[in-house]
Amino acid sequence: MSLLRPLSLFAALLTLAGCGTEAHDEGPALGQSEAALTGIDLGVSELGVTCEGQVLTVTGAIRNEAPTGIDPSIAGIYAGDPAQGGTLLATVNVPWLVGKERYPFQAVVEVPEGTQKLFVVADNFGFYPEDDELNNTASVTLASGGGCVVNQPPVALCKNVTVSACAAQASINNGSYDVDLFPQALSLSQSPAGPYAVGVTPVTLTVSDGMESSTCSASVTVTNPTAPVAGASKDLVLPFSTGAEYKQVTLADCAQPATDSCGVPLDLQQSGSIVRIVSDEAEDALSGLRLLACRDIKLSADRKSAQLRAESGLLGNGRVYTMVYEVKDAFGNATTSTCKVKVPSLQGILSVGLGPVYCQGTACPAGTGSGLLCSLL
């Protein structure tokens, strides 16, 4: 049998490029085109069968997988694998399809006794040189003797999901379906079921038709777009040292833990970092037995702690170190806050702070560098 039909300009050009026209004998053409990529790709999907004795109704869809349109084509329905001599039972005339369009079809066929599988082949006569010939064929399995169809398992399709909340329900289903809608309506379940906490949670979707099931996996990402809340200052007091010794003070020593906007505590030693530390007394303020001690503030390399001199000026009312720090949650939302470390005066007075005079760290206020005496040493 020959296939005769009008050609589009594009198909005509393909034919002329082949140096003439050829008649196509009836039968499957399953070989992979050796030509360069053409941007043409037809496929078969959603294949299903219902039956009544030896008479079967075949349903499915021919899909134009390419982004561009394609001229009419013919699909074939076979009893048995066409690559192994299967019998052509019927053809489906597929109209012109725009890019990504699907053409649903339904055809009644009578299957030979003993048929175990039905096959549907898109572009049955190999008229188009396609980029992918492997998706042209789909099949369904029949019950013993060629009777009613064996239940087709549902198809599970998943997608990754991102939501913004402290805890949220989310579905990873991406259009899961049951081809034959048998024996029961499709049911879906996720494990874990949710709600999902802030962070990334791997989730498995199970779809079932009551007889068979399929699974797929994806992730649910719950983000928290709100900045964390800093904890209060502990107002740490360092005992006055007549020798102006250093005392190590960590960020956690200085401030209470922060919490993210969902109320989850944030460990300052992990989530926080010191931006700068400011003293309300000059670096070269005379104090204690040493009188002059420079470098009153030494920040650690990781900005999690500092060495602070436990001293205050001889003529002052006590020293206040103000630690400016930043704390971030798991999603990079940041909050900047302060906490204070105090050193009493020789008379035991605790100052409330007189403003920045000496500073070490990032973005220090103008005029808060080394004292005059220390700069001369």
Secondary structure as the mmCIF struct_conf table of DSSP 4:
data_model
#
loop_
_struct_conf.conf_type_id
_struct_conf.id
_struct_conf.beg_label_comp_id
_struct_conf.beg_label_asym_id
_struct_conf.beg_label_seq_id
_struct_conf.end_label_comp_id
_struct_conf.end_label_asym_id
_struct_conf.end_label_seq_id
HELX_RH_AL_P HELX_RH_AL_P1 LEU A 9 ALA A 17
TURN_TY1_P TURN_TY1_P1 GLY A 18 CYS A 19
BEND BEND1 GLY A 20 GLY A 20
BEND BEND2 GLU A 26 GLY A 27
HELX_LH_PP_P HELX_LH_PP_P1 GLY A 31 SER A 33
BEND BEND3 ALA A 35 ALA A 35
HELX_LH_PP_P HELX_LH_PP_P2 ALA A 36 LEU A 37
BEND BEND4 GLY A 39 GLY A 39
STRN STRN1 LEU A 42 GLU A 52
TURN_TY1_P TURN_TY1_P2 GLY A 53 GLN A 54
STRN STRN2 VAL A 55 ASN A 64
BEND BEND5 ALA A 66 THR A 68
STRN STRN3 ILE A 70 ILE A 70
STRN STRN4 SER A 73 ALA A 79
BEND BEND6 GLY A 80 GLY A 80
HELX_RH_3T_P HELX_RH_3T_P1 PRO A 82 GLN A 84
TURN_TY1_P TURN_TY1_P3 GLY A 85 GLY A 85
HELX_LH_PP_P HELX_LH_PP_P3 GLY A 86 GLY A 86
STRN STRN5 THR A 87 VAL A 94
STRN STRN6 LEU A 97 LEU A 97
TURN_TY1_P TURN_TY1_P4 GLY A 99 LYS A 100
STRN STRN7 ARG A 102 GLU A 110
HELX_LH_PP_P HELX_LH_PP_P4 VAL A 111 PRO A 112
TURN_TY1_P TURN_TY1_P5 GLU A 113 GLY A 114
STRN STRN8 LYS A 117 VAL A 121
BEND BEND7 ALA A 122 ASP A 123
TURN_TY1_P TURN_TY1_P6 ASN A 124 PHE A 125
BEND BEND8 TYR A 128 TYR A 128
BEND BEND9 ASP A 131 ASP A 131
TURN_TY1_P TURN_TY1_P7 LEU A 134 ASN A 135
BEND BEND10 ASN A 136 ASN A 136
STRN STRN9 THR A 137 THR A 141
STRN STRN10 LEU A 142 LEU A 142
HELX_LH_PP_P HELX_LH_PP_P5 ALA A 143 ALA A 143
TURN_TY1_P TURN_TY1_P8 SER A 144 GLY A 145
BEND BEND11 GLY A 146 GLY A 146
BEND BEND12 CYS A 148 CYS A 148
STRN STRN11 VAL A 149 VAL A 149
HELX_LH_PP_P HELX_LH_PP_P6 VAL A 150 PRO A 154
STRN STRN12 VAL A 155 VAL A 155
STRN STRN13 CYS A 158 CYS A 158
STRN STRN14 VAL A 161 SER A 164
BEND BEND13 ALA A 165 CYS A 166
STRN STRN15 ALA A 167 ALA A 168
STRN STRN16 ASN A 173 ASN A 173
BEND BEND14 ASN A 174 GLY A 175
STRN STRN17 TYR A 177 TYR A 177
BEND BEND15 VAL A 179 ASP A 180
BEND BEND16 PRO A 183 GLN A 184
STRN STRN18 SER A 187 SER A 191
BEND BEND17 PRO A 192 PRO A 192
BEND BEND18 GLY A 194 GLY A 194
HELX_LH_PP_P HELX_LH_PP_P7 PRO A 195 PRO A 195
STRN STRN19 TYR A 196 ALA A 197
BEND BEND19 VAL A 198 VAL A 198
STRN STRN20 GLY A 199 SER A 208
BEND BEND20 GLY A 210 MET A 211
STRN STRN21 SER A 213 THR A 223
BEND BEND21 THR A 226 THR A 226
HELX_LH_PP_P HELX_LH_PP_P8 ALA A 227 PRO A 228
STRN STRN22 VAL A 229 VAL A 229
HELX_LH_PP_P HELX_LH_PP_P9 ALA A 230 ALA A 232
STRN STRN23 SER A 233 SER A 233
STRN STRN24 LEU A 236 VAL A 237
HELX_LH_PP_P HELX_LH_PP_P10 LEU A 238 PHE A 240
TURN_TY1_P TURN_TY1_P9 THR A 242 GLY A 243
STRN STRN25 TYR A 246 THR A 250
HELX_RH_AL_P HELX_RH_AL_P2 LEU A 251 CYS A 254
STRN STRN26 ALA A 255 ALA A 255
HELX_LH_PP_P HELX_LH_PP_P11 GLN A 256 PRO A 257
STRN STRN27 ALA A 258 THR A 259
TURN_TY1_P TURN_TY1_P10 SER A 261 CYS A 262
BEND BEND22 GLY A 263 GLY A 263
STRN STRN28 PRO A 265 LEU A 266
HELX_RH_AL_P HELX_RH_AL_P3 LEU A 268 SER A 271
STRN STRN29 GLY A 272 SER A 279
BEND BEND23 ASP A 280 GLU A 281
TURN_TY1_P TURN_TY1_P11 GLU A 283 ASP A 284
STRN STRN30 SER A 287 SER A 287
TURN_TY1_P TURN_TY1_P12 GLY A 288 ARG A 290
STRN STRN31 LEU A 291 LEU A 291
STRN STRN32 ILE A 297 LEU A 299
TURN_TY1_P TURN_TY1_P13 ALA A 301 ASP A 302
BEND BEND24 ARG A 303 LYS A 304
STRN STRN33 SER A 305 ARG A 309
TURN_TY1_P TURN_TY1_P14 LEU A 314 LEU A 315
BEND BEND25 GLY A 316 ASN A 317
STRN STRN34 ARG A 319 LYS A 328
TURN_TY1_P TURN_TY1_P15 ALA A 330 PHE A 331
STRN STRN35 ALA A 334 VAL A 343
TURN_TY1_P TURN_TY1_P16 LEU A 346 GLN A 347
BEND BEND26 VAL A 357 VAL A 357
STRN STRN36 TYR A 358 GLY A 361
BEND BEND27 THR A 362 ALA A 363
HELX_LH_PP_P HELX_LH_PP_P12 CYS A 364 PRO A 365
TURN_TY1_P TURN_TY1_P17 ALA A 366 GLY A 367
BEND BEND28 GLY A 369 GLY A 369
HELX_RH_AL_P HELX_RH_AL_P4 LEU A 372 LEU A 376
#
